Amino acid sequence: MIDLRRYERWLLDAHASLRERGVWSAAFTDSLLSPLAAQADVMFVLSADSVGPFDSHVGTLALFDLLVANAAERLREIATERLQQVEAAWAAGGSLTEQ
């Protein structure tokens, strides 16, 4: 779950509901003191600083890219099969446009 700076009640409630059901979770947040981080199995601290008035998700995307690349490397055979199934479903449903 991702929550930066102004921690949103709906997200914290949804996370608590998942935790009550025994669902494993990872928190991506801006502080060790985040209420989301306190309840997650693992947490990652991200910088949300920006030159503008809005939070930046550059750090979030960079971390996700690293995690996905690592998972793809570890699960290469399974991931390849699953991606082929997803591509086939997209093709069958006409979800993608021709280039």
Buried (B, 14 or more C-beta within 10 A) or exposed (E): BBBBEEBEEEBBEEBEEBBEEEEEBBBBBBBEEBBBBEBBEEBBBBEBEEEEEEBBBEBBEEBBEEEEEEEEEEEEEEBEEEEEEEEEEEEEEEEEEEE
